[in-house]
Amino acid sequence: MSTTEKTPAGTRRVETIDDVIIRFAGDSGDGMQITGGQFTATSAIVGNDIASFPDFPAEIRAPAGTLPGVSGFQLHFASSDIYTPGDAPDVLVAMNPAALKVNLGDLKRSGTIIVNKDAFAQKDLDKAGYKSNPLEDGSLAAYRVIALDLTRLTKTALESTGLSSREMERCKNFFSLGIMYWLYGRPLEPTLRFIKEQFKKNEKYVEANTLALKAGYTFGEATEVFQITYEVPPASLPPGEYRNINGNTALTLGAITAARNAGLELFLGSYPITPASDILHEMSRYVNYGVCTVQAEDEIAAVTSSLGAAFAGCLAMTTTSGPGVALKTEAIGLATMVELPLVIANIQRGGPSTGLPTKTEQADLFQALFGRNSEAPVPVIAAQTSGDCFYAMYEAARIALKYMTPVILLSDGYLANGSEPWLIPDLSKLAPMVVRKRTDAAGFHPYLRDPGTNARPWAVPGTPGLEHRIGGLEKEDGTGNVSYEPLNHEKMVRLRAQKVASVVQDVPDAEVFGRESGDLLFVGWGSTHGAITVATRHLIAEGHSVGHLHLRWLNPMPKNLGAVLKKWKRVVVPEMNLGQLSFVLRGKFLVDALSLSKVQGRPFTESEIVEKAHEVLGGLR
């Protein structure tokens, strides 16, 4: 559907479309994350549904203009519900040849490329590995290429500011953002407010970035390069108050909400590690809400300080990524032995070792389930979307407090940095927190157990009459005295395992989206939720008998999971690892779970999952 309107540049067509996928790409110093983040925030304000995927370079200081230094930000915004940042961009905004080269393969055929041709000098082409200029050699004939002098246009707009040439050039991201705002009918005001706040300590930068943004918008109006502009109407979302949120912020708010509802102080002991560091930064802002944050000297100090806070009666948590969990392993085993509430949030990234620090992966499932010495089971829960990180964190804290146990929460870089509109919850509808701090000394023993949960009492130091031993040596059942007696050790091992197994009473039954039984069931966990959901909808629309079951709880698993799996001819497990959940399902339920693996530091696309489904369904004929 389209209409026309008169503009100073002549007659242009305004086309109404349902959704757009845009990718901004450039050097890590080109401000692509700010540009994409502002377009995302503005699209949320005007009422679109959104999903974003920031893609950071792994190199901290890669040489400018080289492939390893390319930073990207993909945004999908729509007038209807969406679940992913999209498969292939409709539009690629490339600030230099390296950005073009890295991202061109993902662009839709006949897609639009808006490129800064000022950055295509021979030295720039050489850095990116181009033998000829792609803007001139015909290699981009399949695309609509709009080559603009973004650097020159930005400097011209800022001549009166008195900034250096380099300072003016750094504003070109806002110039390009202004063009995109005009092209897609976005208002300038939210970003103008952002600029004023972001650069408030330097009025010249406020002026320059404001001028650049407005100049880009005006250029879009005045030039005849763009003959069509686009309108994406607001989405029909459930009523309520929304905010744009990423996974790390949602996780932070979930922890604070859990502590407030439990009436406890919140303690976070953490050591900075990508992509979890933002949780520490965000949490430190909430000291007025009874939050204490400690940036420890290493991962071991981070988790042991948190365990000490749990012993002292706080809701305690620690945040990290896979390499940090490896260092925290002994302390997590200690938390299991002393049976104290502790949440370990693992924001997964590509590995092993340092691996791909800025890229996403979900290959720490085995680590979460089995990565401790001896018998040390812990509950494991996984967030599904950026907004769901709030609820996953709240649930992890609730289980830790109710069952007096460490709980591992799995998120990943995709959820942590991606964002979506988040319906601010009605806090009165959240599950209540169960906190059982012992105050009565009569009949007290440190390892007496609640008959419903097997949880031991929470005896906070300083409470008269509740003095007791604590530590990593095995304890005698009930009394807590150190014991080396063989049968007691086996009894305590089984009691701790039974306690974690009893968490299943708090785990909802598995539910399938789509058919209840049939040819093909997708089983996923974590951040594959969006891609599997979209692929399942696509396959159902094609008439296939498919369903989608997404696991929030990975230990213990839902009581009915085995029965559900047996209703399907084929089970396919898409996951960003080499088949860890499929391995568990095969061993636990004896089902022939097929693995669809991807370990590229990038999330699944809808098309990858649909293609696998067609292959599997074709084999059933």
Summary of the structure (lengths in Angstrom):
residues: 621
radius of gyration: 26.8
end to end distance: 40.5
largest distance: 90.0
contacts: 2207
relative contact order: 0.09
helix: 40%
strand: 23%
